[in-house]
Amino acid sequence: MDRASVTSGAAFKTAVRGTMILVAIFVLASIAAYFYVQREMLGVLENQIAEDQIVLAQIYQEGGVTGLVEVIDSLRHPLGMKFRVVGLFDANGQKLAGDLDLAPDLVGWSSTSLSVDAAGVPDGGAAVNYHVNRSTMDSFTLVVGRDQSLVEVQLRRMLTALVLMGVAISAAFLWLGYRASLYSLRKLDRMAQTLDLVSKGDAQARLDVSDQNDQIDRVSRAMNLHLDRLSALMTTTRASAAAIAHDLRTPLSRAFLAVNRAQTLLDKGEDARGGLDEIEAELTRLRSIFDAILRISRLEQ
């Protein structure tokens, strides 16, 4: 079966258009979901950072800069595994304590790549993306951040899942459209085969009608009614033709016999006028039959 005929079907074209609309809606929904989930997960990090800032602010109020420096230095992980980064800087931007050599230029919330000074690591730590907040306490600058690698991993997983879901849904839509178009094409091919049989003289051939009662089935049912009428008309026509042939046969036979009798009389040298009159009468009867047939044809028209 020609695949081009299947893909040109109305069902497949509708599936393609529906898939395009679905993909557009799915992309917009995925973008909205991505930024929503990103905002929610960063919100969780911001809540954790805010809690750290509150605790450090209380330490600063109770123990001053010295106590704050001691606490911040105690937070440094010996193996350099930093899910949290803290940096304390003086008014000149000099590092007093923490994991950061330099304070981020941005004030407030930001997501940035930071090179963490991990304890026990000679060359320092690798650059990692952190979600940080920069705030001030008197003349000091406090930077607190959380590693957002987990957020990025979860977002990548979500994007992968959304892409796979979109591809699967689109493929399912196109497959359903292809199957529906193929089903319709097969039914149309059977219709064409049946009509070809009818055109070759099989008056009993009829279109298949399934139990699904779809559009093609309704058309097939209507066409079967027309074929029934056509078959009945052909039967009537054959009967009429047989009747006309029977009506023509009698006067033709009589005229033929009259011609023979007239020929015999002429051969004997006798008067054949009576035979000619008989021939004329039979031909007049034939003409009246043809006139009746023509009148019936005009009335039917």
Legacy VTK file of the C-alpha trace (Angstrom):
# vtk DataFile Version 3.0
C-alpha trace
ASCII
DATASET POLYDATA
POINTS 301 float
0.000 0.000 0.000
1.273 3.438 -0.926
2.405 5.235 2.229
1.921 8.582 0.514
-1.782 7.779 0.210
-1.912 7.085 3.939
-0.079 10.248 4.975
-2.252 12.342 2.663
-5.392 11.141 4.413
-7.541 13.532 6.418
-7.023 11.575 9.645
-3.230 11.745 9.437
-3.230 15.435 8.467
-5.528 16.178 11.393
-3.180 14.252 13.681
-0.217 16.266 12.385
-1.995 19.562 12.976
-3.139 18.392 16.403
0.395 17.299 17.260
1.786 20.700 16.283
-0.766 22.471 18.465
-0.116 20.031 21.306
3.653 20.512 21.044
3.253 24.295 21.127
1.033 24.099 24.210
3.323 21.526 25.813
6.404 23.685 25.226
4.739 26.728 26.785
3.507 24.653 29.726
6.967 23.101 30.153
8.634 26.507 30.200
6.164 27.722 32.794
6.674 24.548 34.876
10.458 24.849 34.602
10.579 28.384 35.926
7.981 27.608 38.586
9.946 24.621 39.907
13.191 26.597 39.685
11.667 29.441 41.683
10.289 27.058 44.307
13.581 25.198 44.736
15.563 28.432 44.914
12.994 29.624 47.424
13.861 26.659 49.626
17.557 27.580 49.375
16.757 31.201 50.194
14.866 30.113 53.315
17.853 28.038 54.424
20.242 30.931 53.718
17.977 33.342 55.582
17.997 31.016 58.608
21.826 30.927 58.482
21.934 34.724 58.333
19.658 35.031 61.344
21.855 32.677 63.349
25.046 34.488 62.319
23.483 37.865 63.102
22.638 36.658 66.612
26.205 35.407 67.071
27.512 38.806 65.957
25.273 40.591 68.439
26.329 38.324 71.290
30.028 37.710 70.551
30.988 40.516 68.213
33.274 40.110 65.202
35.668 37.818 67.063
32.953 35.343 67.962
31.520 35.518 64.437
34.932 34.832 62.894
35.431 31.787 65.113
32.017 30.354 64.222
32.486 30.946 60.490
35.911 29.305 60.484
34.505 26.332 62.361
32.032 25.798 59.497
34.805 25.031 57.011
34.674 21.353 56.020
38.058 19.570 56.247
37.517 17.662 52.976
36.367 20.637 50.973
32.777 19.367 50.527
30.915 22.637 50.728
27.122 22.651 50.522
27.190 25.939 52.400
29.561 28.888 51.894
30.071 31.787 54.275
32.342 34.770 53.924
32.950 37.751 56.195
34.663 40.877 54.847
35.618 44.206 56.375
34.782 47.645 55.014
37.755 47.494 52.614
36.665 44.116 51.180
39.396 42.191 52.981
38.525 38.651 53.966
38.124 38.107 57.700
36.760 34.555 57.713
35.024 31.967 55.606
35.400 30.107 52.350
35.376 33.019 49.904
38.367 35.084 48.870
36.235 37.823 47.339
32.724 38.997 47.964
30.304 38.922 44.987
29.757 42.303 43.391
25.971 41.952 43.460
23.995 43.064 46.469
21.113 40.898 47.639
20.206 37.557 46.055
22.186 36.158 43.138
23.211 32.887 41.527
26.881 32.876 40.668
29.895 30.626 40.208
32.263 30.834 43.160
35.714 29.369 43.733
35.595 28.107 47.307
38.733 28.139 49.470
38.340 24.662 50.911
40.378 23.713 53.959
42.797 20.884 53.381
42.847 21.416 49.622
46.196 22.959 48.577
45.017 24.449 45.283
41.660 25.544 46.619
38.268 24.264 45.511
36.739 24.114 42.052
34.245 26.727 40.896
30.705 25.745 41.894
27.376 27.444 41.269
25.946 28.875 44.468
22.826 30.799 45.315
24.055 33.536 47.653
22.893 36.573 49.551
25.104 39.536 50.383
24.135 41.615 53.393
25.811 44.112 55.715
26.240 44.143 59.468
27.491 47.554 60.557
30.668 48.039 58.478
31.085 44.356 57.700
29.835 42.403 54.693
28.389 38.933 55.202
27.963 36.539 52.276
25.997 33.322 52.822
25.243 30.824 50.070
24.087 27.321 49.328
25.224 24.943 46.613
22.560 24.859 43.888
23.983 21.816 42.089
21.098 19.708 43.339
18.644 22.260 41.960
20.382 22.165 38.581
20.405 18.357 38.542
16.701 18.189 39.354
15.902 20.794 36.701
17.895 18.873 34.090
16.069 15.699 35.021
12.741 17.490 34.764
13.660 18.879 31.324
14.715 15.428 30.151
11.462 13.941 31.414
9.425 16.684 29.739
11.227 16.218 26.428
10.755 12.444 26.527
7.116 12.893 27.464
6.578 15.358 24.615
8.245 13.028 22.114
6.210 10.055 23.355
2.899 11.942 23.213
3.675 13.344 19.756
4.658 9.903 18.468
1.463 8.425 19.924
-0.676 11.098 18.243
1.021 10.587 14.889
0.774 6.797 15.198
-2.953 7.006 15.975
-3.460 9.367 13.032
-1.508 7.028 10.752
-3.521 4.009 11.867
-6.826 5.867 11.430
-5.781 7.058 7.964
-4.647 3.543 7.030
-7.965 2.084 8.232
-9.936 4.630 6.191
-7.776 4.039 3.118
-8.361 0.285 3.299
-12.119 0.803 3.479
-11.972 3.202 0.527
-9.940 0.666 -1.455
-12.619 -1.968 -0.783
-15.265 0.518 -1.932
-13.330 1.132 -5.153
-12.995 -2.617 -5.775
-16.720 -3.152 -5.231
-17.662 -0.293 -7.562
-15.279 -1.731 -10.154
-17.140 -5.053 -9.955
-20.436 -3.218 -10.407
-19.074 -1.388 -13.446
-18.077 -4.762 -14.934
-21.624 -6.077 -14.648
-21.829 -7.680 -11.188
-25.185 -6.270 -10.121
-25.103 -8.157 -6.800
-21.848 -6.625 -5.531
-22.349 -4.436 -2.428
-20.107 -2.321 -0.207
-19.036 -3.647 3.190
-20.626 -1.923 6.199
-18.970 -2.451 9.597
-20.522 -2.168 13.054
-18.569 1.013 13.809
-21.031 3.136 11.805
-18.422 5.751 10.946
-18.681 8.236 8.089
-17.474 5.749 5.487
-19.995 3.172 6.732
-22.833 5.691 6.394
-21.705 6.555 2.863
-21.410 2.837 2.039
-24.929 2.226 3.317
-26.305 5.042 1.157
-24.382 3.784 -1.872
-25.757 0.272 -1.321
-29.272 1.725 -1.488
-28.404 3.385 -4.784
-26.930 0.120 -6.052
-30.150 -1.670 -5.072
-32.148 0.879 -7.054
-29.748 0.550 -9.976
-30.062 -3.224 -9.880
-33.851 -2.956 -9.818
-33.740 -0.502 -12.724
-31.491 -2.836 -14.697
-33.891 -5.711 -14.037
-36.806 -3.582 -15.181
-34.852 -2.514 -18.236
-34.041 -6.092 -19.149
-37.678 -7.075 -18.704
-38.785 -4.121 -20.813
-36.236 -4.993 -23.466
-37.486 -8.592 -23.524
-41.093 -7.410 -23.800
-40.221 -4.984 -26.589
-38.294 -7.710 -28.421
-41.317 -10.008 -28.086
-43.668 -7.287 -29.379
-41.367 -6.594 -32.330
-40.829 -10.219 -33.183
-44.456 -10.930 -34.172
-44.931 -8.094 -36.721
-41.413 -8.675 -38.043
-42.170 -12.371 -38.563
-45.449 -11.525 -40.264
-43.794 -8.931 -42.461
-41.090 -11.461 -43.404
-43.733 -14.025 -44.338
-45.651 -11.420 -46.318
-42.472 -10.533 -48.193
-41.956 -14.202 -49.078
-45.543 -14.547 -50.287
-45.304 -11.407 -52.352
-42.036 -12.640 -53.870
-43.679 -15.953 -54.737
-46.592 -14.176 -56.432
-44.226 -11.971 -58.382
-42.257 -14.997 -59.503
-45.508 -16.551 -60.802
-46.425 -13.337 -62.540
-49.473 -12.852 -60.325
-50.695 -9.701 -58.626
-48.763 -9.197 -55.350
-50.620 -6.084 -54.254
-52.371 -7.872 -51.393
-49.035 -9.040 -50.040
-47.650 -5.544 -50.238
-50.649 -4.225 -48.328
-50.037 -6.828 -45.645
-46.366 -5.803 -45.459
-47.409 -2.170 -45.135
-49.789 -3.041 -42.290
-47.101 -4.904 -40.373
-44.596 -2.083 -40.858
-47.215 0.395 -39.657
-47.670 -1.741 -36.542
-43.871 -1.707 -36.008
-43.817 2.059 -36.367
-46.563 2.422 -33.767
-44.528 0.286 -31.339
-41.436 2.485 -31.873
-43.559 5.606 -31.447
-44.845 4.245 -28.122
-41.293 3.557 -26.951
-40.235 7.104 -27.874
-43.229 8.571 -26.016
-42.325 6.556 -22.895
-38.726 7.820 -23.138
-39.915 11.444 -23.379
-42.229 10.996 -20.396
-39.375 9.536 -18.307
-37.156 12.470 -19.207
LINES 1 302
301 0 1 2 3 4 5 6 7 8 9 10 11 12 13 14 15 16 17 18 19 20 21 22 23 24 25 26 27 28 29 30 31 32 33 34 35 36 37 38 39 40 41 42 43 44 45 46 47 48 49 50 51 52 53 54 55 56 57 58 59 60 61 62 63 64 65 66 67 68 69 70 71 72 73 74 75 76 77 78 79 80 81 82 83 84 85 86 87 88 89 90 91 92 93 94 95 96 97 98 99 100 101 102 103 104 105 106 107 108 109 110 111 112 113 114 115 116 117 118 119 120 121 122 123 124 125 126 127 128 129 130 131 132 133 134 135 136 137 138 139 140 141 142 143 144 145 146 147 148 149 150 151 152 153 154 155 156 157 158 159 160 161 162 163 164 165 166 167 168 169 170 171 172 173 174 175 176 177 178 179 180 181 182 183 184 185 186 187 188 189 190 191 192 193 194 195 196 197 198 199 200 201 202 203 204 205 206 207 208 209 210 211 212 213 214 215 216 217 218 219 220 221 222 223 224 225 226 227 228 229 230 231 232 233 234 235 236 237 238 239 240 241 242 243 244 245 246 247 248 249 250 251 252 253 254 255 256 257 258 259 260 261 262 263 264 265 266 267 268 269 270 271 272 273 274 275 276 277 278 279 280 281 282 283 284 285 286 287 288 289 290 291 292 293 294 295 296 297 298 299 300
